[in-house]
Amino acid sequence: MLEKLSEIICNYVEVEPSDITADSRFMEDLGFTSFDFMSMLGELEDEFDVEIDQQEVSRIRTVGEAVSYLEKLSQEN
């Protein structure tokens, strides 16, 4: 899941997949804007066939937290 998420992240910001870790913060470390982040969420919903809760996702700060959240959603489907 981390590998696939890293590939998607690279579509939105200029960073190498090898530089993305579970501790990478979307805004501070990877340079995401709010718009980039929201756009990426739409792609994640399509890619993983999940529905992302906007309130839940507002608490996600790191790539690792996003992976955990996506894995939880995938298990619920």
A tleap script that builds the chain and sets N, CA, C and O, in Angstrom:
source leaprc.protein.ff14SB
mol = sequence {
  NMET LEU GLU LYS LEU SER GLU ILE ILE CYS
  ASN TYR VAL GLU VAL GLU PRO SER ASP ILE
  THR ALA ASP SER ARG PHE MET GLU ASP LEU
  GLY PHE THR SER PHE ASP PHE MET SER MET
  LEU GLY GLU LEU GLU ASP GLU PHE ASP VAL
  GLU ILE ASP GLN GLN GLU VAL SER ARG ILE
  ARG THR VAL GLY GLU ALA VAL SER TYR LEU
  GLU LYS LEU SER GLN GLU CASN
}
set mol.1.N position { 0.827 -1.199 0.000 }
set mol.1.CA position { 0.000 0.000 0.000 }
set mol.1.C position { 0.873 1.267 0.000 }
set mol.1.O position { 0.573 2.233 -0.701 }
set mol.2.N position { 1.949 1.252 0.789 }
set mol.2.CA position { 2.843 2.418 0.840 }
set mol.2.C position { 3.450 2.690 -0.533 }
set mol.2.O position { 3.557 3.840 -0.957 }
set mol.3.N position { 3.845 1.623 -1.222 }
set mol.3.CA position { 4.461 1.787 -2.542 }
set mol.3.C position { 3.482 2.421 -3.530 }
set mol.3.O position { 3.843 3.341 -4.264 }
set mol.4.N position { 2.246 1.929 -3.547 }
set mol.4.CA position { 1.237 2.466 -4.465 }
set mol.4.C position { 0.908 3.913 -4.109 }
set mol.4.O position { 0.775 4.758 -4.994 }
set mol.5.N position { 0.778 4.195 -2.823 }
set mol.5.CA position { 0.498 5.564 -2.385 }
set mol.5.C position { 1.647 6.491 -2.768 }
set mol.5.O position { 1.415 7.632 -3.168 }
set mol.6.N position { 2.870 6.015 -2.651 }
set mol.6.CA position { 4.032 6.819 -3.035 }
set mol.6.C position { 3.990 7.178 -4.515 }
set mol.6.O position { 4.318 8.302 -4.895 }
set mol.7.N position { 3.586 6.220 -5.352 }
set mol.7.CA position { 3.462 6.494 -6.792 }
set mol.7.C position { 2.429 7.583 -7.039 }
set mol.7.O position { 2.650 8.486 -7.845 }
set mol.8.N position { 1.314 7.496 -6.349 }
set mol.8.CA position { 0.251 8.496 -6.520 }
set mol.8.C position { 0.712 9.862 -6.023 }
set mol.8.O position { 0.441 10.878 -6.663 }
set mol.9.N position { 1.400 9.892 -4.897 }
set mol.9.CA position { 1.917 11.149 -4.347 }
set mol.9.C position { 2.794 11.850 -5.381 }
set mol.9.O position { 2.735 13.071 -5.526 }
set mol.10.N position { 3.600 11.079 -6.094 }
set mol.10.CA position { 4.520 11.654 -7.089 }
set mol.10.C position { 3.792 12.285 -8.270 }
set mol.10.O position { 4.395 13.047 -9.026 }
set mol.11.N position { 2.517 11.983 -8.441 }
set mol.11.CA position { 1.726 12.648 -9.474 }
set mol.11.C position { 1.369 14.081 -9.084 }
set mol.11.O position { 0.998 14.888 -9.937 }
set mol.12.N position { 1.480 14.390 -7.808 }
set mol.12.CA position { 1.015 15.688 -7.303 }
set mol.12.C position { 2.136 16.619 -6.853 }
set mol.12.O position { 1.993 17.840 -6.921 }
set mol.13.N position { 3.226 16.062 -6.405 }
set mol.13.CA position { 4.353 16.892 -5.954 }
set mol.13.C position { 5.645 16.335 -6.532 }
set mol.13.O position { 5.741 15.151 -6.854 }
set mol.14.N position { 6.626 17.202 -6.654 }
set mol.14.CA position { 7.910 16.782 -7.218 }
set mol.14.C position { 8.794 16.219 -6.123 }
set mol.14.O position { 9.546 16.940 -5.467 }
set mol.15.N position { 8.685 14.921 -5.946 }
set mol.15.CA position { 9.484 14.220 -4.948 }
set mol.15.C position { 9.733 12.813 -5.475 }
set mol.15.O position { 8.900 12.253 -6.189 }
set mol.16.N position { 10.859 12.256 -5.127 }
set mol.16.CA position { 11.187 10.902 -5.565 }
set mol.16.C position { 10.479 9.891 -4.659 }
set mol.16.O position { 10.407 10.089 -3.446 }
set mol.17.N position { 9.954 8.805 -5.248 }
set mol.17.CA position { 9.296 7.786 -4.418 }
set mol.17.C position { 10.187 7.280 -3.287 }
set mol.17.O position { 9.705 6.973 -2.197 }
set mol.18.N position { 11.487 7.196 -3.553 }
set mol.18.CA position { 12.416 6.692 -2.532 }
set mol.18.C position { 12.560 7.658 -1.353 }
set mol.18.O position { 13.039 7.268 -0.288 }
set mol.19.N position { 12.145 8.927 -1.541 }
set mol.19.CA position { 12.231 9.913 -0.460 }
set mol.19.C position { 10.993 9.911 0.427 }
set mol.19.O position { 10.959 10.603 1.444 }
set mol.20.N position { 9.981 9.142 0.054 }
set mol.20.CA position { 8.727 9.114 0.810 }
set mol.20.C position { 8.779 7.984 1.828 }
set mol.20.O position { 9.000 6.825 1.477 }
set mol.21.N position { 8.573 8.336 3.093 }
set mol.21.CA position { 8.541 7.335 4.160 }
set mol.21.C position { 7.199 7.432 4.880 }
set mol.21.O position { 6.418 8.349 4.629 }
set mol.22.N position { 6.943 6.496 5.760 }
set mol.22.CA position { 5.708 6.509 6.541 }
set mol.22.C position { 5.627 7.763 7.411 }
set mol.22.O position { 4.534 8.217 7.748 }
set mol.23.N position { 6.782 8.321 7.775 }
set mol.23.CA position { 6.812 9.513 8.629 }
set mol.23.C position { 6.728 10.820 7.845 }
set mol.23.O position { 6.632 11.890 8.447 }
set mol.24.N position { 6.764 10.753 6.520 }
set mol.24.CA position { 6.685 11.968 5.702 }
set mol.24.C position { 5.348 12.654 5.921 }
set mol.24.O position { 4.291 12.028 5.840 }
set mol.25.N position { 5.411 13.961 6.201 }
set mol.25.CA position { 4.182 14.740 6.381 }
set mol.25.C position { 3.806 15.345 5.037 }
set mol.25.O position { 4.661 15.866 4.321 }
set mol.26.N position { 2.530 15.276 4.699 }
set mol.26.CA position { 2.083 15.732 3.379 }
set mol.26.C position { 2.427 17.199 3.127 }
set mol.26.O position { 3.033 17.524 2.106 }
set mol.27.N position { 2.057 18.065 4.025 }
set mol.27.CA position { 2.254 19.505 3.800 }
set mol.27.C position { 3.708 19.919 4.043 }
set mol.27.O position { 4.349 20.511 3.175 }
set mol.28.N position { 4.213 19.601 5.229 }
set mol.28.CA position { 5.529 20.105 5.630 }
set mol.28.C position { 6.689 19.470 4.884 }
set mol.28.O position { 7.621 20.166 4.481 }
set mol.29.N position { 6.644 18.154 4.695 }
set mol.29.CA position { 7.785 17.450 4.098 }
set mol.29.C position { 7.674 17.274 2.586 }
set mol.29.O position { 8.670 17.359 1.867 }
set mol.30.N position { 6.454 17.027 2.111 }
set mol.30.CA position { 6.282 16.710 0.693 }
set mol.30.C position { 5.833 17.904 -0.139 }
set mol.30.O position { 5.852 17.842 -1.369 }
set mol.31.N position { 5.429 18.990 0.516 }
set mol.31.CA position { 5.077 20.200 -0.216 }
set mol.31.C position { 3.677 20.231 -0.797 }
set mol.31.O position { 3.412 20.976 -1.740 }
set mol.32.N position { 2.776 19.425 -0.241 }
set mol.32.CA position { 1.395 19.446 -0.717 }
set mol.32.C position { 0.711 20.763 -0.370 }
set mol.32.O position { 0.943 21.338 0.693 }
set mol.33.N position { -0.133 21.228 -1.282 }
set mol.33.CA position { -1.059 22.313 -0.955 }
set mol.33.C position { -2.386 21.641 -0.601 }
set mol.33.O position { -2.562 20.447 -0.841 }
set mol.34.N position { -3.298 22.392 -0.042 }
set mol.34.CA position { -4.616 21.831 0.286 }
set mol.34.C position { -5.291 21.296 -0.971 }
set mol.34.O position { -5.926 20.241 -0.946 }
set mol.35.N position { -5.149 22.037 -2.074 }
set mol.35.CA position { -5.755 21.613 -3.336 }
set mol.35.C position { -5.150 20.301 -3.821 }
set mol.35.O position { -5.874 19.399 -4.243 }
set mol.36.N position { -3.813 20.193 -3.761 }
set mol.36.CA position { -3.134 18.949 -4.159 }
set mol.36.C position { -3.663 17.778 -3.344 }
set mol.36.O position { -3.949 16.706 -3.877 }
set mol.37.N position { -3.785 18.007 -2.042 }
set mol.37.CA position { -4.203 16.940 -1.142 }
set mol.37.C position { -5.628 16.485 -1.461 }
set mol.37.O position { -5.900 15.286 -1.533 }
set mol.38.N position { -6.522 17.435 -1.650 }
set mol.38.CA position { -7.913 17.092 -1.952 }
set mol.38.C position { -8.022 16.388 -3.310 }
set mol.38.O position { -8.809 15.455 -3.466 }
set mol.39.N position { -7.240 16.832 -4.276 }
set mol.39.CA position { -7.226 16.176 -5.592 }
set mol.39.C position { -6.742 14.736 -5.471 }
set mol.39.O position { -7.296 13.826 -6.087 }
set mol.40.N position { -5.699 14.548 -4.667 }
set mol.40.CA position { -5.154 13.209 -4.478 }
set mol.40.C position { -6.192 12.302 -3.807 }
set mol.40.O position { -6.273 11.118 -4.133 }
set mol.41.N position { -6.975 12.836 -2.886 }
set mol.41.CA position { -7.994 12.031 -2.206 }
set mol.41.C position { -8.985 11.448 -3.203 }
set mol.41.O position { -9.391 10.292 -3.084 }
set mol.42.N position { -9.369 12.252 -4.183 }
set mol.42.CA position { -10.274 11.756 -5.218 }
set mol.42.C position { -9.670 10.600 -5.982 }
set mol.42.O position { -10.350 9.618 -6.277 }
set mol.43.N position { -8.391 10.715 -6.305 }
set mol.43.CA position { -7.713 9.623 -7.016 }
set mol.43.C position { -7.610 8.378 -6.137 }
set mol.43.O position { -7.757 7.258 -6.626 }
set mol.44.N position { -7.359 8.571 -4.847 }
set mol.44.CA position { -7.265 7.431 -3.930 }
set mol.44.C position { -8.596 6.688 -3.836 }
set mol.44.O position { -8.632 5.459 -3.775 }
set mol.45.N position { -9.687 7.451 -3.826 }
set mol.45.CA position { -11.012 6.813 -3.786 }
set mol.45.C position { -11.210 5.923 -5.009 }
set mol.45.O position { -11.699 4.799 -4.896 }
set mol.46.N position { -10.829 6.433 -6.173 }
set mol.46.CA position { -10.959 5.651 -7.407 }
set mol.46.C position { -10.014 4.451 -7.413 }
set mol.46.O position { -10.411 3.337 -7.755 }
set mol.47.N position { -8.777 4.688 -7.037 }
set mol.47.CA position { -7.745 3.650 -7.102 }
set mol.47.C position { -8.040 2.480 -6.155 }
set mol.47.O position { -7.885 1.317 -6.525 }
set mol.48.N position { -8.464 2.803 -4.941 }
set mol.48.CA position { -8.658 1.763 -3.929 }
set mol.48.C position { -10.124 1.394 -3.730 }
set mol.48.O position { -10.447 0.561 -2.883 }
set mol.49.N position { -11.014 2.014 -4.509 }
set mol.49.CA position { -12.444 1.741 -4.441 }
set mol.49.C position { -12.973 1.876 -3.012 }
set mol.49.O position { -13.605 0.969 -2.472 }
set mol.50.N position { -12.693 3.035 -2.422 }
set mol.50.CA position { -13.142 3.344 -1.068 }
set mol.50.C position { -13.805 4.708 -1.063 }
set mol.50.O position { -13.664 5.483 -2.009 }
set mol.51.N position { -14.526 4.997 0.006 }
set mol.51.CA position { -15.104 6.320 0.182 }
set mol.51.C position { -14.430 6.957 1.388 }
set mol.51.O position { -14.529 6.453 2.506 }
set mol.52.N position { -13.749 8.062 1.151 }
set mol.52.CA position { -12.974 8.730 2.195 }
set mol.52.C position { -13.851 9.740 2.919 }
set mol.52.O position { -14.490 10.588 2.296 }
set mol.53.N position { -13.874 9.638 4.238 }
set mol.53.CA position { -14.628 10.554 5.082 }
set mol.53.C position { -13.805 11.832 5.287 }
set mol.53.O position { -12.686 11.778 5.797 }
set mol.54.N position { -14.361 12.972 4.890 }
set mol.54.CA position { -13.622 14.242 4.948 }
set mol.54.C position { -13.193 14.608 6.372 }
set mol.54.O position { -12.112 15.165 6.565 }
set mol.55.N position { -14.021 14.305 7.360 }
set mol.55.CA position { -13.641 14.623 8.744 }
set mol.55.C position { -12.506 13.727 9.222 }
set mol.55.O position { -11.590 14.183 9.907 }
set mol.56.N position { -12.570 12.457 8.858 }
set mol.56.CA position { -11.497 11.525 9.237 }
set mol.56.C position { -10.173 11.950 8.611 }
set mol.56.O position { -9.133 11.976 9.268 }
set mol.57.N position { -10.239 12.282 7.326 }
set mol.57.CA position { -9.019 12.580 6.591 }
set mol.57.C position { -8.388 13.901 7.050 }
set mol.57.O position { -7.192 14.113 6.851 }
set mol.58.N position { -9.164 14.771 7.649 }
set mol.58.CA position { -8.610 16.041 8.128 }
set mol.58.C position { -7.606 15.829 9.260 }
set mol.58.O position { -6.817 16.723 9.567 }
set mol.59.N position { -7.633 14.651 9.879 }
set mol.59.CA position { -6.689 14.348 10.965 }
set mol.59.C position { -5.420 13.670 10.454 }
set mol.59.O position { -4.475 13.475 11.218 }
set mol.60.N position { -5.387 13.312 9.186 }
set mol.60.CA position { -4.226 12.609 8.632 }
set mol.60.C position { -3.135 13.616 8.278 }
set mol.60.O position { -3.357 14.553 7.512 }
set mol.61.N position { -1.974 13.406 8.842 }
set mol.61.CA position { -0.843 14.307 8.594 }
set mol.61.C position { 0.312 13.624 7.870 }
set mol.61.O position { 1.042 14.267 7.115 }
set mol.62.N position { 0.478 12.314 8.099 }
set mol.62.CA position { 1.632 11.623 7.522 }
set mol.62.C position { 1.197 10.545 6.529 }
set mol.62.O position { 0.041 10.122 6.508 }
set mol.63.N position { 2.137 10.124 5.727 }
set mol.63.CA position { 1.893 9.062 4.749 }
set mol.63.C position { 1.501 7.770 5.476 }
set mol.63.O position { 0.609 7.050 5.028 }
set mol.64.N position { 2.159 7.484 6.584 }
set mol.64.CA position { 1.845 6.280 7.353 }
set mol.64.C position { 0.409 6.284 7.860 }
set mol.64.O position { -0.271 5.258 7.828 }
set mol.65.N position { -0.049 7.447 8.328 }
set mol.65.CA position { -1.436 7.555 8.791 }
set mol.65.C position { -2.397 7.328 7.632 }
set mol.65.O position { -3.443 6.702 7.807 }
set mol.66.N position { -2.054 7.827 6.463 }
set mol.66.CA position { -2.895 7.634 5.279 }
set mol.66.C position { -2.958 6.154 4.895 }
set mol.66.O position { -4.024 5.643 4.552 }
set mol.67.N position { -1.820 5.475 4.953 }
set mol.67.CA position { -1.774 4.044 4.636 }
set mol.67.C position { -2.664 3.274 5.611 }
set mol.67.O position { -3.447 2.420 5.195 }
set mol.68.N position { -2.546 3.569 6.896 }
set mol.68.CA position { -3.370 2.880 7.899 }
set mol.68.C position { -4.852 3.111 7.640 }
set mol.68.O position { -5.660 2.186 7.723 }
set mol.69.N position { -5.198 4.349 7.326 }
set mol.69.CA position { -6.599 4.687 7.069 }
set mol.69.C position { -7.116 3.958 5.832 }
set mol.69.O position { -8.217 3.406 5.848 }
set mol.70.N position { -6.322 3.956 4.760 }
set mol.70.CA position { -6.743 3.273 3.528 }
set mol.70.C position { -6.878 1.760 3.736 }
set mol.70.O position { -7.791 1.130 3.200 }
set mol.71.N position { -5.961 1.188 4.519 }
set mol.71.CA position { -6.044 -0.245 4.789 }
set mol.71.C position { -7.310 -0.564 5.585 }
set mol.71.O position { -7.963 -1.580 5.344 }
set mol.72.N position { -7.650 0.310 6.535 }
set mol.72.CA position { -8.861 0.120 7.328 }
set mol.72.C position { -10.093 0.184 6.424 }
set mol.72.O position { -10.992 -0.649 6.536 }
set mol.73.N position { -10.132 1.177 5.529 }
set mol.73.CA position { -11.266 1.309 4.616 }
set mol.73.C position { -11.374 0.107 3.681 }
set mol.73.O position { -12.472 -0.376 3.406 }
set mol.74.N position { -10.247 -0.365 3.201 }
set mol.74.CA position { -10.239 -1.507 2.281 }
set mol.74.C position { -10.778 -2.765 2.959 }
set mol.74.O position { -11.454 -3.573 2.324 }
set mol.75.N position { -10.483 -2.928 4.231 }
set mol.75.CA position { -10.961 -4.101 4.958 }
set mol.75.C position { -12.463 -4.035 5.192 }
set mol.75.O position { -13.124 -5.070 5.282 }
set mol.76.N position { -13.002 -2.829 5.291 }
set mol.76.CA position { -14.426 -2.658 5.531 }
set mol.76.C position { -15.252 -2.983 4.286 }
set mol.76.O position { -16.436 -3.303 4.391 }
set mol.77.N position { -14.631 -2.900 3.112 }
set mol.77.CA position { -15.367 -3.164 1.861 }
set mol.77.C position { -15.461 -4.634 1.566 }
set mol.77.O position { -16.046 -5.025 0.555 }
savepdb mol mol.pdb
quit
